Amino acid sequence: MFPKRDETKPKFKFRRTPPPNYQDRSVKLKLFALVAMLIGILWIAERWSQPGSWDWFWRLETQQEDVKNRLEPKLSRTAHDEPGTIVQTSKPVEEPIVEKPEATEPDAAELAWRQGWKDIYGQLDPTERTLLFEILAQARGEHTLGPAALDQASKLVVKLNENWNAYGESAFQSLAELKPDDRDAWQKVLREVNERWSVSTRPPLEAAAQGVPLQDEQLKAAQAFQKSLDRLALNLIKDDTPLRPNESDIWFRLMTQAQHSSADELAKQSLKGITYLQMFKQSSHYRGDPIRIRGIVRGGWKATAVHNPWNLKDYYVLWIHPQGGPNSPIVVHLPELPAGFPKVNERAQDGSLTKLHEDVVVDAYFFKRQAYLGLDGTYTAPLLIAKTVSWIPENSPDARSAARNLEYSWPVILTMVASALAISLFFVGFMYWRLREQEQHSPHEKMIAAADMSQLQGVELTPSVEEGLKQLEQDYVPRGK
């Protein structure tokens, strides 16, 4: 079926490629391109070890929109009234509370629980609210109540029980106008919520108010109630304002929580890759969450804390310029500075602060978008509460490794990979094009070089165009001569 192969002929025919002519211009260009690519690869590898070279990647995701952090003054509703206009005063309208969004919608029992404690918490005076936080800290073993405070704590738990019972009676009475099926469903929900208070939550509070250490289930119930209380207090925070009195309890709560947490715990819990714009635009979304930031501390001062039962006498205020972010600060409150950090003094009478220029990484709880007074108006900045800062001294041997281990967000990583791939494809495509060009011209050049010129001997060539024109000029004779 198939013709028999001649065994005398070799199976494969090899052709020796002659060595390149290094005097040839094309070969020189190839060598130059290869050497340039090698130098470029070595340069990229050297620059890769310096993360500061990749700052422009960070700016790709932070410079898409300008941050307008200046607060414009709000005019009074009587600003345009004529002088002498009589204005009737009325009760100020409360601004709606922007609650922290959740991944899943809470069920009916959780909503009823939150509504009940929202009403009860609103009825407490500032001293009682602070004492409630103290009772829960006592339950966790992070705070110790004195004899007088324990007596007040027991009375507060009795008051909370009375207010809860009043809320339950009011809630049951409001079900009278519902349809039978809806009324039965809501009665079941209210009984479940009432059992949660009387069986799970009230006994641990009573024990903690008496100074009794909590164990196992009671400790878990107290921690669950602490989360409910934290959510209530966080929802009372208002952005674009200075620190307000009713925000002091949750401020101290986050400060003490940071103090009792280890640096490794905060680093593990912190959200990575959150930009300045995200904190600024979505403050309610990140409120109370631990966030990691990196930047340069430009200044700070040591502030005196208001009178409090948490033994916090003073704290530090640092103004940080975020890495890759806009020219707007991030404010961080923290109780301590790392060893060896430059000294931060108290704020001078003229308002000046201690000037610094230190590279830091901070794991801190996001608090609010705080208003502060600038040179030409009122501005806002993200406010965070931290335990301390991870300081990276400029000449420290750990500065390079700490910078190398800095987490990049997924958009930045993808941009870096795509850019490296695009550069590689460009060089590969260029070299492929050059080689194709060489292959297309090489056969013609070889044919011309190998042509037998002896056959052209004796052939008389006609003059060129230039030679023909010169000959015509010489043969031309003007008329009359």
C-alpha positions in Angstrom: 0.0 0.0 0.0 2.8 2.4 0.9 6.0 2.8 -1.2 9.0 1.2 0.4 11.5 3.7 1.8 15.0 3.6 0.4 17.1 2.4 3.3 20.3 3.8 1.7 19.0 7.4 2.3 19.2 8.9 5.8 15.9 9.1 7.7 16.5 12.7 8.7 18.4 15.3 6.8 20.3 17.7 8.9 21.6 21.0 7.6 24.3 22.8 9.4 23.5 26.4 10.1 26.4 28.7 9.3 27.5 30.9 12.2 26.1 34.4 12.3 28.0 37.2 10.8 28.7 39.5 13.7 29.6 42.3 11.3 26.1 42.2 9.9 23.8 45.0 11.0 20.8 42.8 11.7 22.9 40.5 13.9 24.1 43.5 15.8 20.5 44.7 16.4 19.6 41.3 17.7 22.5 41.2 20.1 21.7 44.7 21.3 18.0 43.8 21.8 18.9 40.7 23.9 21.4 42.6 26.0 18.8 45.4 26.6 16.1 42.9 27.6 18.6 41.3 30.1 19.4 44.7 31.6 15.7 45.5 31.8 14.8 42.2 33.5 17.6 42.8 36.1 16.4 46.4 36.6 12.8 45.3 37.2 13.9 42.6 39.6 16.0 45.1 41.6 13.1 47.7 41.7 10.6 45.0 42.7 12.4 44.6 46.0 11.5 48.2 46.8 7.7 48.5 47.3 7.9 52.3 47.2 8.4 51.9 43.4 4.9 50.6 43.1 3.1 53.5 44.8 1.6 54.6 41.5 -0.3 51.3 41.5 -2.0 52.4 44.8 -2.9 55.7 43.3 -4.8 54.0 40.4 -7.6 53.2 42.8 -7.5 56.2 45.1 -7.2 59.1 42.5 -10.4 58.2 40.6 -12.4 60.7 42.5 -11.5 63.9 44.4 -12.3 64.0 48.1 -14.2 67.1 49.1 -13.7 67.1 52.9 -14.6 70.7 53.5 -17.9 71.4 55.3 -19.8 74.2 53.8 -21.6 76.4 56.5 -25.3 75.7 56.8 -27.5 78.8 56.7 -30.1 79.3 59.4 -33.7 79.0 58.2 -34.2 82.7 59.1 -31.0 83.9 57.4 -33.0 85.6 54.6 -35.8 87.0 56.8 -36.1 90.8 57.2 -34.8 92.4 60.4 -37.5 92.4 63.1 -39.3 89.2 61.9 -40.8 87.3 64.8 -39.8 83.7 64.8 -41.6 81.1 66.8 -39.2 78.6 68.3 -40.0 74.9 68.1 -38.4 71.7 69.2 -35.3 70.9 67.0 -35.9 68.1 64.6 -33.7 65.1 65.2 -31.7 63.9 62.2 -32.4 60.3 61.2 -29.9 57.7 62.5 -27.8 56.1 59.8 -27.5 52.5 61.1 -24.6 50.2 60.2 -25.7 47.9 57.3 -25.7 44.2 57.7 -25.0 41.3 55.4 -28.2 39.4 56.4 -31.6 40.8 57.4 -32.3 40.2 61.1 -35.3 38.1 62.0 -38.4 39.4 63.8 -37.2 38.4 67.3 -33.9 40.3 66.8 -35.7 43.4 65.5 -38.0 43.4 68.6 -35.0 42.9 70.9 -33.2 45.9 69.3 -36.2 48.1 69.4 -36.8 47.4 73.1 -33.3 48.2 74.1 -33.2 51.3 71.8 -36.1 52.6 73.9 -34.7 51.6 77.2 -31.2 52.9 76.4 -32.6 56.2 75.4 -34.3 56.6 78.8 -31.0 56.3 80.7 -29.0 59.3 81.8 -25.3 59.6 80.9 -24.2 58.3 84.3 -26.4 55.2 84.0 -25.2 54.5 80.5 -21.5 54.6 81.6 -22.4 52.3 84.6 -24.0 49.8 82.3 -20.7 49.6 80.3 -18.8 49.2 83.6 -21.1 46.3 84.6 -20.3 44.4 81.4 -16.6 45.2 81.7 -16.8 43.8 85.2 -18.4 40.6 83.8 -15.5 40.1 81.4 -12.9 40.7 84.2 -11.6 43.9 82.5 -12.8 46.3 85.2 -13.4 46.4 88.9 -16.4 48.2 90.5 -16.0 49.6 94.0 -18.5 49.0 96.8 -20.4 52.2 96.1 -20.4 51.5 92.4 -21.7 47.9 93.0 -24.6 49.2 95.0 -25.5 51.6 92.1 -25.1 48.8 89.6 -27.6 46.5 91.4 -30.1 49.4 91.4 -29.5 49.9 87.7 -30.2 46.3 86.9 -33.5 46.5 88.8 -34.4 49.6 86.8 -33.5 47.9 83.5 -35.8 45.0 84.5 -38.7 47.3 85.3 -38.2 49.2 82.0 -38.1 45.9 80.1 -41.3 44.7 81.6 -43.0 48.0 80.7 -41.8 47.7 77.2 -43.2 44.1 77.0 -46.6 45.1 78.3 -46.8 48.0 75.8 -45.7 45.7 73.0 -48.4 43.1 73.9 -51.1 45.7 74.1 -50.2 47.0 70.6 -51.0 43.6 69.1 -54.8 44.0 69.9 -55.5 45.6 66.6 -53.8 42.9 64.4 -55.5 40.0 62.7 -55.6 36.8 64.7 -52.9 35.0 62.6 -50.6 38.0 62.8 -51.3 38.5 66.5 -50.4 34.9 67.3 -47.2 35.1 65.3 -46.1 38.3 67.1 -47.1 37.0 70.5 -44.7 34.1 69.9 -41.9 36.5 69.0 -42.5 38.7 72.1 -42.4 35.7 74.4 -39.1 34.6 72.8 -37.6 38.0 73.3 -38.9 38.2 76.9 -37.3 34.8 77.7 -34.0 36.0 76.2 -34.0 38.9 78.8 -35.3 37.1 81.8 -33.5 33.8 81.4 -30.3 34.5 79.4 -29.4 38.2 79.9 -30.7 39.4 83.3 -29.0 36.8 85.5 -25.4 37.5 84.3 -26.0 41.3 84.8 -27.3 40.7 88.3 -24.2 38.5 89.1 -21.8 41.0 87.6 -23.5 43.9 89.6 -22.8 41.9 92.8 -19.1 41.4 91.9 -19.5 37.6 91.2 -17.2 36.3 88.4 -19.1 34.8 85.4 -18.4 31.5 83.8 -19.2 29.7 80.6 -22.8 30.3 79.5 -23.3 33.4 81.6 -20.1 34.9 80.2 -21.3 34.2 76.6 -24.7 35.8 77.4 -23.0 38.9 78.8 -20.8 39.2 75.7 -23.8 38.8 73.4 -25.6 41.7 75.3 -22.4 43.7 75.0 -22.6 43.4 71.2 -26.2 44.6 71.3 -25.2 47.6 73.5 -22.2 48.4 71.2 -24.5 48.5 68.2 -26.9 50.8 69.9 -24.1 53.2 70.9 -22.4 53.0 67.4 -25.7 54.0 65.7 -25.9 57.1 67.8 -22.6 58.4 66.3 -23.0 61.3 63.9 -20.5 62.1 61.1 -19.3 65.6 60.2 -19.3 66.7 63.9 -16.7 66.9 66.7 -16.8 64.4 69.4 -20.2 64.7 71.2 -21.0 63.9 74.8 -23.2 60.9 74.0 -20.4 59.4 72.0 -18.0 59.2 74.9 -19.2 55.8 76.2 -18.5 54.0 72.9 -15.3 56.0 72.5 -14.0 54.7 75.8 -15.4 51.2 75.0 -13.4 51.0 71.8 -10.3 52.5 73.5 -10.4 49.9 76.3 -11.2 47.1 73.8 -8.1 48.0 71.9 -6.0 48.1 75.1 -7.1 44.6 76.1 -6.5 43.2 72.6 -3.1 42.0 71.5 -1.4 43.4 68.4 -1.7 40.0 66.7 -5.4 39.8 67.4 -6.0 43.2 65.9 -3.8 42.5 62.9 -5.8 39.3 62.2 -9.2 41.0 62.5 -8.3 44.1 60.6 -9.8 44.7 57.1 -7.0 45.0 54.6 -6.9 47.2 51.5 -9.5 49.7 52.6 -8.8 53.0 50.9 -9.3 56.6 52.2 -12.1 57.1 49.8 -14.0 54.1 51.2 -13.7 55.2 54.8 -14.7 58.7 53.8 -17.7 57.8 51.6 -18.9 54.7 53.6 -18.3 55.7 57.2 -21.5 54.0 58.5 -20.5 50.7 56.8 -17.1 50.5 58.6 -18.1 52.0 61.9 -16.7 50.0 64.7 -14.7 47.7 62.4 -10.9 47.2 62.8 -9.1 48.5 59.7 -5.5 48.5 58.7 -4.0 51.7 57.3 -0.4 52.8 56.4 0.9 56.2 56.1 3.3 58.9 57.3 2.7 60.6 60.7 3.0 64.3 60.0 2.2 65.6 63.5 0.5 64.9 66.8 0.0 65.9 70.4 -0.7 64.5 73.8 -4.2 65.1 75.0 -5.8 64.9 78.5 -8.8 62.5 78.7 -12.0 63.7 80.4 -12.9 62.3 83.8 -13.7 58.6 83.4 -13.9 55.4 85.5 -11.5 53.6 83.1 -8.2 55.0 84.6 -7.4 56.6 81.2 -5.6 59.9 82.0 -4.2 60.9 78.6 -3.9 59.7 75.1 -2.2 60.6 71.8 -3.6 62.2 68.7 -1.7 61.5 65.5 -2.4 63.0 62.1 -1.4 60.5 59.4 -1.1 61.1 55.6 -2.4 57.9 54.1 -0.1 56.0 51.7 -1.3 56.5 48.1 -4.2 58.6 49.3 -5.3 62.2 48.8 -3.7 65.1 50.5 -6.1 64.7 53.4 -5.3 63.4 56.9 -6.5 60.5 59.0 -6.8 61.1 62.7 -5.9 58.3 65.1 -6.4 58.3 68.9 -4.3 55.8 70.9 -3.3 55.4 74.5 0.4 54.5 73.9 3.3 54.9 71.5 5.9 52.2 70.6 9.3 52.3 72.3 11.7 54.6 70.7 9.1 56.6 68.9 9.9 60.4 68.8 8.5 62.2 71.8 5.1 63.8 71.3 4.4 66.8 73.5 1.2 68.4 74.6 -0.4 70.9 72.3 0.8 74.4 72.6 -1.4 77.3 73.5 -1.3 78.6 69.9 -2.6 75.3 68.7 0.6 74.1 67.2 1.5 70.4 67.3 4.6 68.3 67.4 5.9 67.9 63.8 6.8 64.3 62.8 7.7 62.3 59.7 7.4 58.6 60.6 6.3 55.7 58.6 3.7 53.6 60.5 1.2 50.8 60.0 -2.0 51.0 62.2 -4.7 48.5 63.1 -7.5 50.5 64.5 -11.3 50.7 65.0 -13.0 53.1 62.6 -15.1 55.6 64.7 -16.5 58.4 62.6 -15.9 61.1 60.0 -14.9 63.8 62.5 -15.1 67.6 61.9 -12.1 69.8 62.7 -11.3 73.4 62.3 -8.7 74.3 59.6 -7.0 77.5 58.6 -9.8 78.6 56.2 -12.8 76.6 57.3 -14.2 73.4 58.8 -13.0 70.1 57.4 -13.6 66.4 58.1 -11.3 63.4 58.4 -11.7 59.7 59.3 -11.2 59.1 63.0 -9.8 55.8 64.2 -9.0 54.4 67.7 -6.0 52.1 68.1 -3.9 50.3 70.7 -0.6 51.6 69.3 1.2 51.9 65.9 3.7 49.6 64.2 6.6 52.0 63.7 9.0 51.5 60.8 12.0 53.7 61.4 13.6 55.1 58.2 17.0 53.5 58.8 15.8 50.4 60.4 16.9 47.0 59.0 13.3 45.9 59.2 12.0 48.7 57.1 12.4 46.9 53.8 10.9 43.6 55.0 8.0 45.4 56.7 7.3 47.3 53.5 7.6 44.1 51.5 5.0 42.4 53.7 2.4 45.2 53.3 -0.8 43.8 52.0 -2.0 45.0 48.6 -5.7 45.0 47.7 -6.9 42.7 44.9 -7.4 45.5 42.4 -3.8 46.6 42.8 -2.5 43.0 42.6 -4.5 42.4 39.4 -3.2 45.7 37.9 0.4 44.8 38.7 0.0 41.4 37.1 -1.8 42.8 34.0 0.9 45.4 33.5 3.8 42.9 33.8 2.0 40.6 31.3 1.4 43.5 28.9 5.1 44.5 29.0 6.2 40.9 28.4 3.8 40.5 25.5 5.1 43.7 23.9 8.8 42.6 24.0 7.9 39.1 22.7 5.8 40.6 19.9 8.6 43.0 19.0 11.2 40.3 18.8 8.9 38.0 16.8 8.2 40.8 14.3 11.9 41.5 13.9 12.7 37.8 13.3 10.0 37.5 10.7 11.4 40.5 8.9 14.8 38.9 8.9 13.4 35.6 7.6 11.6 37.4 4.7 14.7 39.3 3.5 17.3 36.5 4.1 16.3 34.3 1.1 16.6 37.2 -1.4 19.9 38.3 0.0 21.3 34.7 -0.1 20.1 34.3 -3.7 21.7 37.5 -4.8 25.0 36.6 -3.0 25.0 33.1 -4.6 24.2 34.2 -8.1 26.6 33.3 -10.9 27.8 36.7 -12.3 30.1 35.1 -14.9 27.1 34.7 -17.3 26.9 38.4 -17.6 30.4 38.8 -19.0 30.4 40.3 -22.4 27.0 41.8 -22.0 27.0 45.4 -23.0 24.9 47.4 -20.6 23.0 50.4 -21.7 23.8 53.8 -20.2 21.9 54.9 -17.2 19.4 57.7 -17.3 21.8 60.2 -15.8 24.5 59.2 -18.4 22.0 59.5 -21.2 21.0 63.0 -20.3 24.6 64.1 -20.1 25.2 62.6 -23.5 22.3 64.5 -25.0 23.5 67.7 -23.5 26.9 67.3 -25.2 25.4 66.3 -28.6 23.0 69.2 -28.6 24.0 71.9 -31.2 22.1 75.2 -31.1 20.5 76.5 -34.3 22.5 79.0 -36.4 25.8 77.4 -35.5 
